[in-house]
């Protein structure tokens, strides 16, 4: 079990975010493709192509984990009016955060990354490998569940102009 971690996550003051976008995802595995398409469109609008492949891989893994491990059985959420999984993308000048919200209070569990031929169980290993940092935290107040996030450092605008 992983302890909740906010270390490395920028303050979530929306006034400091230069761009933000989010989308609700249906409770079906096809939503992973929808999440990647949303991420591609958003990063293109923000002109943040430098980390595109890394970000899309991490988004795919976070959404897949939420859909596979964090959803209640269909009978338990059929009357729920809120989408069970939501993808948030937030950009600061030199940082991008991908956050996936799900209804589970359970900690993310890293699988055994020793078996590289396994077809599952490596999602958080990949997130750790491709993101600059990542973590999770439980939601409070009127929101139930947790958010699993990944941070990507972006080149500063002055560095790319030189």
MODELLER restraints for C-alpha pairs under 7 A, 6 or more apart:
rsr = mdl.restraints
at = mdl.atoms
rsr.add(forms.Gaussian(group=physical.xy_distance, feature=features.Distance(at['CA:1:A'], at['CA:107:A']), mean=5.98, stdev=0.5))
rsr.add(forms.Gaussian(group=physical.xy_distance, feature=features.Distance(at['CA:1:A'], at['CA:108:A']), mean=6.72, stdev=0.5))
rsr.add(forms.Gaussian(group=physical.xy_distance, feature=features.Distance(at['CA:1:A'], at['CA:109:A']), mean=5.42, stdev=0.5))
rsr.add(forms.Gaussian(group=physical.xy_distance, feature=features.Distance(at['CA:2:A'], at['CA:107:A']), mean=5.92, stdev=0.5))
rsr.add(forms.Gaussian(group=physical.xy_distance, feature=features.Distance(at['CA:2:A'], at['CA:108:A']), mean=6.30, stdev=0.5))
rsr.add(forms.Gaussian(group=physical.xy_distance, feature=features.Distance(at['CA:2:A'], at['CA:109:A']), mean=6.47, stdev=0.5))
rsr.add(forms.Gaussian(group=physical.xy_distance, feature=features.Distance(at['CA:4:A'], at['CA:135:A']), mean=6.89, stdev=0.5))
rsr.add(forms.Gaussian(group=physical.xy_distance, feature=features.Distance(at['CA:4:A'], at['CA:136:A']), mean=5.36, stdev=0.5))
rsr.add(forms.Gaussian(group=physical.xy_distance, feature=features.Distance(at['CA:4:A'], at['CA:137:A']), mean=4.85, stdev=0.5))
rsr.add(forms.Gaussian(group=physical.xy_distance, feature=features.Distance(at['CA:5:A'], at['CA:135:A']), mean=4.94, stdev=0.5))
rsr.add(forms.Gaussian(group=physical.xy_distance, feature=features.Distance(at['CA:5:A'], at['CA:136:A']), mean=5.32, stdev=0.5))
rsr.add(forms.Gaussian(group=physical.xy_distance, feature=features.Distance(at['CA:5:A'], at['CA:137:A']), mean=6.00, stdev=0.5))
rsr.add(forms.Gaussian(group=physical.xy_distance, feature=features.Distance(at['CA:6:A'], at['CA:135:A']), mean=6.16, stdev=0.5))
rsr.add(forms.Gaussian(group=physical.xy_distance, feature=features.Distance(at['CA:6:A'], at['CA:136:A']), mean=6.58, stdev=0.5))
rsr.add(forms.Gaussian(group=physical.xy_distance, feature=features.Distance(at['CA:6:A'], at['CA:137:A']), mean=6.65, stdev=0.5))
rsr.add(forms.Gaussian(group=physical.xy_distance, feature=features.Distance(at['CA:8:A'], at['CA:133:A']), mean=6.57, stdev=0.5))
rsr.add(forms.Gaussian(group=physical.xy_distance, feature=features.Distance(at['CA:9:A'], at['CA:151:A']), mean=6.95, stdev=0.5))
rsr.add(forms.Gaussian(group=physical.xy_distance, feature=features.Distance(at['CA:17:A'], at['CA:90:A']), mean=6.58, stdev=0.5))
rsr.add(forms.Gaussian(group=physical.xy_distance, feature=features.Distance(at['CA:17:A'], at['CA:91:A']), mean=5.90, stdev=0.5))
rsr.add(forms.Gaussian(group=physical.xy_distance, feature=features.Distance(at['CA:17:A'], at['CA:92:A']), mean=5.11, stdev=0.5))
rsr.add(forms.Gaussian(group=physical.xy_distance, feature=features.Distance(at['CA:18:A'], at['CA:91:A']), mean=5.74, stdev=0.5))
rsr.add(forms.Gaussian(group=physical.xy_distance, feature=features.Distance(at['CA:18:A'], at['CA:92:A']), mean=5.15, stdev=0.5))
rsr.add(forms.Gaussian(group=physical.xy_distance, feature=features.Distance(at['CA:18:A'], at['CA:93:A']), mean=6.75, stdev=0.5))
rsr.add(forms.Gaussian(group=physical.xy_distance, feature=features.Distance(at['CA:19:A'], at['CA:90:A']), mean=5.86, stdev=0.5))
rsr.add(forms.Gaussian(group=physical.xy_distance, feature=features.Distance(at['CA:19:A'], at['CA:91:A']), mean=5.08, stdev=0.5))
rsr.add(forms.Gaussian(group=physical.xy_distance, feature=features.Distance(at['CA:19:A'], at['CA:92:A']), mean=6.94, stdev=0.5))
rsr.add(forms.Gaussian(group=physical.xy_distance, feature=features.Distance(at['CA:20:A'], at['CA:89:A']), mean=5.61, stdev=0.5))
rsr.add(forms.Gaussian(group=physical.xy_distance, feature=features.Distance(at['CA:20:A'], at['CA:90:A']), mean=4.36, stdev=0.5))
rsr.add(forms.Gaussian(group=physical.xy_distance, feature=features.Distance(at['CA:20:A'], at['CA:91:A']), mean=6.20, stdev=0.5))
rsr.add(forms.Gaussian(group=physical.xy_distance, feature=features.Distance(at['CA:21:A'], at['CA:88:A']), mean=5.89, stdev=0.5))
rsr.add(forms.Gaussian(group=physical.xy_distance, feature=features.Distance(at['CA:21:A'], at['CA:89:A']), mean=5.27, stdev=0.5))
rsr.add(forms.Gaussian(group=physical.xy_distance, feature=features.Distance(at['CA:21:A'], at['CA:90:A']), mean=6.56, stdev=0.5))
rsr.add(forms.Gaussian(group=physical.xy_distance, feature=features.Distance(at['CA:22:A'], at['CA:86:A']), mean=6.97, stdev=0.5))
rsr.add(forms.Gaussian(group=physical.xy_distance, feature=features.Distance(at['CA:22:A'], at['CA:87:A']), mean=5.39, stdev=0.5))
rsr.add(forms.Gaussian(group=physical.xy_distance, feature=features.Distance(at['CA:22:A'], at['CA:88:A']), mean=4.21, stdev=0.5))
rsr.add(forms.Gaussian(group=physical.xy_distance, feature=features.Distance(at['CA:22:A'], at['CA:89:A']), mean=6.02, stdev=0.5))
rsr.add(forms.Gaussian(group=physical.xy_distance, feature=features.Distance(at['CA:23:A'], at['CA:86:A']), mean=5.74, stdev=0.5))
rsr.add(forms.Gaussian(group=physical.xy_distance, feature=features.Distance(at['CA:23:A'], at['CA:87:A']), mean=5.41, stdev=0.5))
rsr.add(forms.Gaussian(group=physical.xy_distance, feature=features.Distance(at['CA:23:A'], at['CA:88:A']), mean=6.70, stdev=0.5))
rsr.add(forms.Gaussian(group=physical.xy_distance, feature=features.Distance(at['CA:24:A'], at['CA:83:A']), mean=5.90, stdev=0.5))
rsr.add(forms.Gaussian(group=physical.xy_distance, feature=features.Distance(at['CA:24:A'], at['CA:85:A']), mean=6.20, stdev=0.5))
rsr.add(forms.Gaussian(group=physical.xy_distance, feature=features.Distance(at['CA:24:A'], at['CA:86:A']), mean=4.47, stdev=0.5))
rsr.add(forms.Gaussian(group=physical.xy_distance, feature=features.Distance(at['CA:24:A'], at['CA:87:A']), mean=6.49, stdev=0.5))
rsr.add(forms.Gaussian(group=physical.xy_distance, feature=features.Distance(at['CA:25:A'], at['CA:31:A']), mean=5.74, stdev=0.5))
rsr.add(forms.Gaussian(group=physical.xy_distance, feature=features.Distance(at['CA:25:A'], at['CA:83:A']), mean=6.55, stdev=0.5))
rsr.add(forms.Gaussian(group=physical.xy_distance, feature=features.Distance(at['CA:25:A'], at['CA:85:A']), mean=5.37, stdev=0.5))
rsr.add(forms.Gaussian(group=physical.xy_distance, feature=features.Distance(at['CA:25:A'], at['CA:86:A']), mean=5.60, stdev=0.5))
rsr.add(forms.Gaussian(group=physical.xy_distance, feature=features.Distance(at['CA:26:A'], at['CA:83:A']), mean=6.50, stdev=0.5))
rsr.add(forms.Gaussian(group=physical.xy_distance, feature=features.Distance(at['CA:26:A'], at['CA:85:A']), mean=6.92, stdev=0.5))
rsr.add(forms.Gaussian(group=physical.xy_distance, feature=features.Distance(at['CA:27:A'], at['CA:67:A']), mean=6.36, stdev=0.5))
rsr.add(forms.Gaussian(group=physical.xy_distance, feature=features.Distance(at['CA:27:A'], at['CA:84:A']), mean=6.53, stdev=0.5))
rsr.add(forms.Gaussian(group=physical.xy_distance, feature=features.Distance(at['CA:28:A'], at['CA:67:A']), mean=6.88, stdev=0.5))
rsr.add(forms.Gaussian(group=physical.xy_distance, feature=features.Distance(at['CA:29:A'], at['CA:67:A']), mean=6.70, stdev=0.5))
rsr.add(forms.Gaussian(group=physical.xy_distance, feature=features.Distance(at['CA:32:A'], at['CA:60:A']), mean=5.66, stdev=0.5))
rsr.add(forms.Gaussian(group=physical.xy_distance, feature=features.Distance(at['CA:32:A'], at['CA:63:A']), mean=6.02, stdev=0.5))
rsr.add(forms.Gaussian(group=physical.xy_distance, feature=features.Distance(at['CA:32:A'], at['CA:64:A']), mean=6.29, stdev=0.5))
rsr.add(forms.Gaussian(group=physical.xy_distance, feature=features.Distance(at['CA:36:A'], at['CA:56:A']), mean=5.74, stdev=0.5))
rsr.add(forms.Gaussian(group=physical.xy_distance, feature=features.Distance(at['CA:36:A'], at['CA:59:A']), mean=6.82, stdev=0.5))
rsr.add(forms.Gaussian(group=physical.xy_distance, feature=features.Distance(at['CA:36:A'], at['CA:60:A']), mean=6.53, stdev=0.5))
rsr.add(forms.Gaussian(group=physical.xy_distance, feature=features.Distance(at['CA:39:A'], at['CA:56:A']), mean=6.70, stdev=0.5))
rsr.add(forms.Gaussian(group=physical.xy_distance, feature=features.Distance(at['CA:43:A'], at['CA:49:A']), mean=6.38, stdev=0.5))
rsr.add(forms.Gaussian(group=physical.xy_distance, feature=features.Distance(at['CA:54:A'], at['CA:130:A']), mean=5.68, stdev=0.5))
rsr.add(forms.Gaussian(group=physical.xy_distance, feature=features.Distance(at['CA:58:A'], at['CA:127:A']), mean=5.28, stdev=0.5))
rsr.add(forms.Gaussian(group=physical.xy_distance, feature=features.Distance(at['CA:59:A'], at['CA:98:A']), mean=6.87, stdev=0.5))
rsr.add(forms.Gaussian(group=physical.xy_distance, feature=features.Distance(at['CA:61:A'], at['CA:123:A']), mean=5.30, stdev=0.5))
rsr.add(forms.Gaussian(group=physical.xy_distance, feature=features.Distance(at['CA:62:A'], at['CA:100:A']), mean=6.45, stdev=0.5))
rsr.add(forms.Gaussian(group=physical.xy_distance, feature=features.Distance(at['CA:63:A'], at['CA:100:A']), mean=6.55, stdev=0.5))
rsr.add(forms.Gaussian(group=physical.xy_distance, feature=features.Distance(at['CA:66:A'], at['CA:85:A']), mean=6.99, stdev=0.5))
rsr.add(forms.Gaussian(group=physical.xy_distance, feature=features.Distance(at['CA:66:A'], at['CA:102:A']), mean=6.06, stdev=0.5))
rsr.add(forms.Gaussian(group=physical.xy_distance, feature=features.Distance(at['CA:70:A'], at['CA:102:A']), mean=6.28, stdev=0.5))
rsr.add(forms.Gaussian(group=physical.xy_distance, feature=features.Distance(at['CA:70:A'], at['CA:103:A']), mean=6.42, stdev=0.5))
rsr.add(forms.Gaussian(group=physical.xy_distance, feature=features.Distance(at['CA:70:A'], at['CA:104:A']), mean=4.90, stdev=0.5))
rsr.add(forms.Gaussian(group=physical.xy_distance, feature=features.Distance(at['CA:71:A'], at['CA:103:A']), mean=6.45, stdev=0.5))
rsr.add(forms.Gaussian(group=physical.xy_distance, feature=features.Distance(at['CA:71:A'], at['CA:104:A']), mean=6.55, stdev=0.5))
rsr.add(forms.Gaussian(group=physical.xy_distance, feature=features.Distance(at['CA:84:A'], at['CA:102:A']), mean=5.85, stdev=0.5))
rsr.add(forms.Gaussian(group=physical.xy_distance, feature=features.Distance(at['CA:84:A'], at['CA:103:A']), mean=6.10, stdev=0.5))
rsr.add(forms.Gaussian(group=physical.xy_distance, feature=features.Distance(at['CA:85:A'], at['CA:100:A']), mean=6.90, stdev=0.5))
rsr.add(forms.Gaussian(group=physical.xy_distance, feature=features.Distance(at['CA:85:A'], at['CA:101:A']), mean=5.56, stdev=0.5))
rsr.add(forms.Gaussian(group=physical.xy_distance, feature=features.Distance(at['CA:85:A'], at['CA:102:A']), mean=4.76, stdev=0.5))
rsr.add(forms.Gaussian(group=physical.xy_distance, feature=features.Distance(at['CA:86:A'], at['CA:100:A']), mean=5.68, stdev=0.5))
rsr.add(forms.Gaussian(group=physical.xy_distance, feature=features.Distance(at['CA:86:A'], at['CA:101:A']), mean=5.17, stdev=0.5))
rsr.add(forms.Gaussian(group=physical.xy_distance, feature=features.Distance(at['CA:86:A'], at['CA:102:A']), mean=6.84, stdev=0.5))
rsr.add(forms.Gaussian(group=physical.xy_distance, feature=features.Distance(at['CA:87:A'], at['CA:99:A']), mean=5.86, stdev=0.5))
rsr.add(forms.Gaussian(group=physical.xy_distance, feature=features.Distance(at['CA:87:A'], at['CA:100:A']), mean=4.65, stdev=0.5))
rsr.add(forms.Gaussian(group=physical.xy_distance, feature=features.Distance(at['CA:87:A'], at['CA:101:A']), mean=6.54, stdev=0.5))
rsr.add(forms.Gaussian(group=physical.xy_distance, feature=features.Distance(at['CA:88:A'], at['CA:98:A']), mean=5.79, stdev=0.5))
rsr.add(forms.Gaussian(group=physical.xy_distance, feature=features.Distance(at['CA:88:A'], at['CA:99:A']), mean=5.04, stdev=0.5))
rsr.add(forms.Gaussian(group=physical.xy_distance, feature=features.Distance(at['CA:88:A'], at['CA:100:A']), mean=6.27, stdev=0.5))
rsr.add(forms.Gaussian(group=physical.xy_distance, feature=features.Distance(at['CA:89:A'], at['CA:97:A']), mean=5.76, stdev=0.5))
rsr.add(forms.Gaussian(group=physical.xy_distance, feature=features.Distance(at['CA:89:A'], at['CA:98:A']), mean=4.74, stdev=0.5))
rsr.add(forms.Gaussian(group=physical.xy_distance, feature=features.Distance(at['CA:89:A'], at['CA:99:A']), mean=6.46, stdev=0.5))
rsr.add(forms.Gaussian(group=physical.xy_distance, feature=features.Distance(at['CA:90:A'], at['CA:96:A']), mean=5.71, stdev=0.5))
rsr.add(forms.Gaussian(group=physical.xy_distance, feature=features.Distance(at['CA:90:A'], at['CA:97:A']), mean=5.18, stdev=0.5))
rsr.add(forms.Gaussian(group=physical.xy_distance, feature=features.Distance(at['CA:90:A'], at['CA:98:A']), mean=6.64, stdev=0.5))
rsr.add(forms.Gaussian(group=physical.xy_distance, feature=features.Distance(at['CA:91:A'], at['CA:97:A']), mean=6.40, stdev=0.5))
rsr.add(forms.Gaussian(group=physical.xy_distance, feature=features.Distance(at['CA:93:A'], at['CA:156:A']), mean=6.88, stdev=0.5))
rsr.add(forms.Gaussian(group=physical.xy_distance, feature=features.Distance(at['CA:94:A'], at['CA:153:A']), mean=5.79, stdev=0.5))
rsr.add(forms.Gaussian(group=physical.xy_distance, feature=features.Distance(at['CA:94:A'], at['CA:154:A']), mean=4.56, stdev=0.5))
rsr.add(forms.Gaussian(group=physical.xy_distance, feature=features.Distance(at['CA:94:A'], at['CA:155:A']), mean=5.96, stdev=0.5))
rsr.add(forms.Gaussian(group=physical.xy_distance, feature=features.Distance(at['CA:94:A'], at['CA:156:A']), mean=5.34, stdev=0.5))
rsr.add(forms.Gaussian(group=physical.xy_distance, feature=features.Distance(at['CA:95:A'], at['CA:151:A']), mean=6.86, stdev=0.5))
rsr.add(forms.Gaussian(group=physical.xy_distance, feature=features.Distance(at['CA:95:A'], at['CA:152:A']), mean=5.65, stdev=0.5))
rsr.add(forms.Gaussian(group=physical.xy_distance, feature=features.Distance(at['CA:95:A'], at['CA:153:A']), mean=4.56, stdev=0.5))
rsr.add(forms.Gaussian(group=physical.xy_distance, feature=features.Distance(at['CA:95:A'], at['CA:154:A']), mean=5.28, stdev=0.5))
rsr.add(forms.Gaussian(group=physical.xy_distance, feature=features.Distance(at['CA:96:A'], at['CA:151:A']), mean=5.75, stdev=0.5))
rsr.add(forms.Gaussian(group=physical.xy_distance, feature=features.Distance(at['CA:96:A'], at['CA:152:A']), mean=5.10, stdev=0.5))
rsr.add(forms.Gaussian(group=physical.xy_distance, feature=features.Distance(at['CA:96:A'], at['CA:153:A']), mean=6.43, stdev=0.5))
rsr.add(forms.Gaussian(group=physical.xy_distance, feature=features.Distance(at['CA:97:A'], at['CA:149:A']), mean=6.67, stdev=0.5))
rsr.add(forms.Gaussian(group=physical.xy_distance, feature=features.Distance(at['CA:97:A'], at['CA:150:A']), mean=5.61, stdev=0.5))
rsr.add(forms.Gaussian(group=physical.xy_distance, feature=features.Distance(at['CA:97:A'], at['CA:151:A']), mean=4.51, stdev=0.5))
rsr.add(forms.Gaussian(group=physical.xy_distance, feature=features.Distance(at['CA:97:A'], at['CA:152:A']), mean=6.31, stdev=0.5))
rsr.add(forms.Gaussian(group=physical.xy_distance, feature=features.Distance(at['CA:98:A'], at['CA:149:A']), mean=5.52, stdev=0.5))
rsr.add(forms.Gaussian(group=physical.xy_distance, feature=features.Distance(at['CA:98:A'], at['CA:150:A']), mean=5.31, stdev=0.5))
rsr.add(forms.Gaussian(group=physical.xy_distance, feature=features.Distance(at['CA:98:A'], at['CA:151:A']), mean=6.57, stdev=0.5))
rsr.add(forms.Gaussian(group=physical.xy_distance, feature=features.Distance(at['CA:99:A'], at['CA:147:A']), mean=6.19, stdev=0.5))
rsr.add(forms.Gaussian(group=physical.xy_distance, feature=features.Distance(at['CA:99:A'], at['CA:148:A']), mean=5.60, stdev=0.5))
rsr.add(forms.Gaussian(group=physical.xy_distance, feature=features.Distance(at['CA:99:A'], at['CA:149:A']), mean=4.11, stdev=0.5))
rsr.add(forms.Gaussian(group=physical.xy_distance, feature=features.Distance(at['CA:99:A'], at['CA:150:A']), mean=6.46, stdev=0.5))
rsr.add(forms.Gaussian(group=physical.xy_distance, feature=features.Distance(at['CA:100:A'], at['CA:147:A']), mean=5.45, stdev=0.5))
rsr.add(forms.Gaussian(group=physical.xy_distance, feature=features.Distance(at['CA:100:A'], at['CA:148:A']), mean=5.37, stdev=0.5))
rsr.add(forms.Gaussian(group=physical.xy_distance, feature=features.Distance(at['CA:100:A'], at['CA:149:A']), mean=6.32, stdev=0.5))
rsr.add(forms.Gaussian(group=physical.xy_distance, feature=features.Distance(at['CA:101:A'], at['CA:146:A']), mean=5.74, stdev=0.5))
rsr.add(forms.Gaussian(group=physical.xy_distance, feature=features.Distance(at['CA:101:A'], at['CA:147:A']), mean=4.34, stdev=0.5))
rsr.add(forms.Gaussian(group=physical.xy_distance, feature=features.Distance(at['CA:101:A'], at['CA:148:A']), mean=6.57, stdev=0.5))
rsr.add(forms.Gaussian(group=physical.xy_distance, feature=features.Distance(at['CA:102:A'], at['CA:145:A']), mean=5.59, stdev=0.5))
rsr.add(forms.Gaussian(group=physical.xy_distance, feature=features.Distance(at['CA:102:A'], at['CA:146:A']), mean=5.75, stdev=0.5))
rsr.add(forms.Gaussian(group=physical.xy_distance, feature=features.Distance(at['CA:102:A'], at['CA:147:A']), mean=6.52, stdev=0.5))
rsr.add(forms.Gaussian(group=physical.xy_distance, feature=features.Distance(at['CA:103:A'], at['CA:144:A']), mean=5.75, stdev=0.5))
rsr.add(forms.Gaussian(group=physical.xy_distance, feature=features.Distance(at['CA:103:A'], at['CA:145:A']), mean=3.93, stdev=0.5))
rsr.add(forms.Gaussian(group=physical.xy_distance, feature=features.Distance(at['CA:103:A'], at['CA:146:A']), mean=6.48, stdev=0.5))
rsr.add(forms.Gaussian(group=physical.xy_distance, feature=features.Distance(at['CA:104:A'], at['CA:145:A']), mean=4.50, stdev=0.5))
rsr.add(forms.Gaussian(group=physical.xy_distance, feature=features.Distance(at['CA:104:A'], at['CA:146:A']), mean=6.26, stdev=0.5))
rsr.add(forms.Gaussian(group=physical.xy_distance, feature=features.Distance(at['CA:105:A'], at['CA:138:A']), mean=6.54, stdev=0.5))
rsr.add(forms.Gaussian(group=physical.xy_distance, feature=features.Distance(at['CA:105:A'], at['CA:145:A']), mean=4.71, stdev=0.5))
rsr.add(forms.Gaussian(group=physical.xy_distance, feature=features.Distance(at['CA:105:A'], at['CA:146:A']), mean=5.83, stdev=0.5))
rsr.add(forms.Gaussian(group=physical.xy_distance, feature=features.Distance(at['CA:110:A'], at['CA:124:A']), mean=5.59, stdev=0.5))
rsr.add(forms.Gaussian(group=physical.xy_distance, feature=features.Distance(at['CA:110:A'], at['CA:125:A']), mean=6.94, stdev=0.5))
rsr.add(forms.Gaussian(group=physical.xy_distance, feature=features.Distance(at['CA:111:A'], at['CA:121:A']), mean=4.49, stdev=0.5))
rsr.add(forms.Gaussian(group=physical.xy_distance, feature=features.Distance(at['CA:111:A'], at['CA:122:A']), mean=5.80, stdev=0.5))
rsr.add(forms.Gaussian(group=physical.xy_distance, feature=features.Distance(at['CA:112:A'], at['CA:121:A']), mean=6.32, stdev=0.5))
rsr.add(forms.Gaussian(group=physical.xy_distance, feature=features.Distance(at['CA:112:A'], at['CA:122:A']), mean=6.92, stdev=0.5))
rsr.add(forms.Gaussian(group=physical.xy_distance, feature=features.Distance(at['CA:113:A'], at['CA:122:A']), mean=5.54, stdev=0.5))
rsr.add(forms.Gaussian(group=physical.xy_distance, feature=features.Distance(at['CA:113:A'], at['CA:125:A']), mean=6.46, stdev=0.5))
rsr.add(forms.Gaussian(group=physical.xy_distance, feature=features.Distance(at['CA:128:A'], at['CA:134:A']), mean=6.72, stdev=0.5))
rsr.add(forms.Gaussian(group=physical.xy_distance, feature=features.Distance(at['CA:131:A'], at['CA:150:A']), mean=5.95, stdev=0.5))
rsr.add(forms.Gaussian(group=physical.xy_distance, feature=features.Distance(at['CA:131:A'], at['CA:151:A']), mean=5.89, stdev=0.5))
rsr.add(forms.Gaussian(group=physical.xy_distance, feature=features.Distance(at['CA:131:A'], at['CA:152:A']), mean=5.52, stdev=0.5))
rsr.add(forms.Gaussian(group=physical.xy_distance, feature=features.Distance(at['CA:132:A'], at['CA:151:A']), mean=5.67, stdev=0.5))
rsr.add(forms.Gaussian(group=physical.xy_distance, feature=features.Distance(at['CA:132:A'], at['CA:152:A']), mean=5.18, stdev=0.5))
rsr.add(forms.Gaussian(group=physical.xy_distance, feature=features.Distance(at['CA:132:A'], at['CA:153:A']), mean=6.59, stdev=0.5))
rsr.add(forms.Gaussian(group=physical.xy_distance, feature=features.Distance(at['CA:133:A'], at['CA:150:A']), mean=5.85, stdev=0.5))
rsr.add(forms.Gaussian(group=physical.xy_distance, feature=features.Distance(at['CA:133:A'], at['CA:151:A']), mean=5.25, stdev=0.5))
rsr.add(forms.Gaussian(group=physical.xy_distance, feature=features.Distance(at['CA:134:A'], at['CA:149:A']), mean=5.48, stdev=0.5))
rsr.add(forms.Gaussian(group=physical.xy_distance, feature=features.Distance(at['CA:134:A'], at['CA:150:A']), mean=4.13, stdev=0.5))
rsr.add(forms.Gaussian(group=physical.xy_distance, feature=features.Distance(at['CA:134:A'], at['CA:151:A']), mean=5.91, stdev=0.5))
rsr.add(forms.Gaussian(group=physical.xy_distance, feature=features.Distance(at['CA:135:A'], at['CA:148:A']), mean=5.88, stdev=0.5))
rsr.add(forms.Gaussian(group=physical.xy_distance, feature=features.Distance(at['CA:135:A'], at['CA:149:A']), mean=5.52, stdev=0.5))
rsr.add(forms.Gaussian(group=physical.xy_distance, feature=features.Distance(at['CA:135:A'], at['CA:150:A']), mean=6.63, stdev=0.5))
rsr.add(forms.Gaussian(group=physical.xy_distance, feature=features.Distance(at['CA:136:A'], at['CA:146:A']), mean=7.00, stdev=0.5))
rsr.add(forms.Gaussian(group=physical.xy_distance, feature=features.Distance(at['CA:136:A'], at['CA:147:A']), mean=5.47, stdev=0.5))
rsr.add(forms.Gaussian(group=physical.xy_distance, feature=features.Distance(at['CA:136:A'], at['CA:148:A']), mean=4.19, stdev=0.5))
rsr.add(forms.Gaussian(group=physical.xy_distance, feature=features.Distance(at['CA:136:A'], at['CA:149:A']), mean=5.86, stdev=0.5))
rsr.add(forms.Gaussian(group=physical.xy_distance, feature=features.Distance(at['CA:137:A'], at['CA:146:A']), mean=5.66, stdev=0.5))
rsr.add(forms.Gaussian(group=physical.xy_distance, feature=features.Distance(at['CA:137:A'], at['CA:147:A']), mean=5.58, stdev=0.5))
rsr.add(forms.Gaussian(group=physical.xy_distance, feature=features.Distance(at['CA:137:A'], at['CA:148:A']), mean=6.72, stdev=0.5))
rsr.add(forms.Gaussian(group=physical.xy_distance, feature=features.Distance(at['CA:138:A'], at['CA:145:A']), mean=6.02, stdev=0.5))
rsr.add(forms.Gaussian(group=physical.xy_distance, feature=features.Distance(at['CA:138:A'], at['CA:146:A']), mean=4.13, stdev=0.5))
rsr.add(forms.Gaussian(group=physical.xy_distance, feature=features.Distance(at['CA:138:A'], at['CA:147:A']), mean=6.37, stdev=0.5))
rsr.add(forms.Gaussian(group=physical.xy_distance, feature=features.Distance(at['CA:139:A'], at['CA:145:A']), mean=5.57, stdev=0.5))
rsr.add(forms.Gaussian(group=physical.xy_distance, feature=features.Distance(at['CA:139:A'], at['CA:146:A']), mean=4.99, stdev=0.5))
rsr.add(forms.Gaussian(group=physical.xy_distance, feature=features.Distance(at['CA:139:A'], at['CA:147:A']), mean=6.89, stdev=0.5))
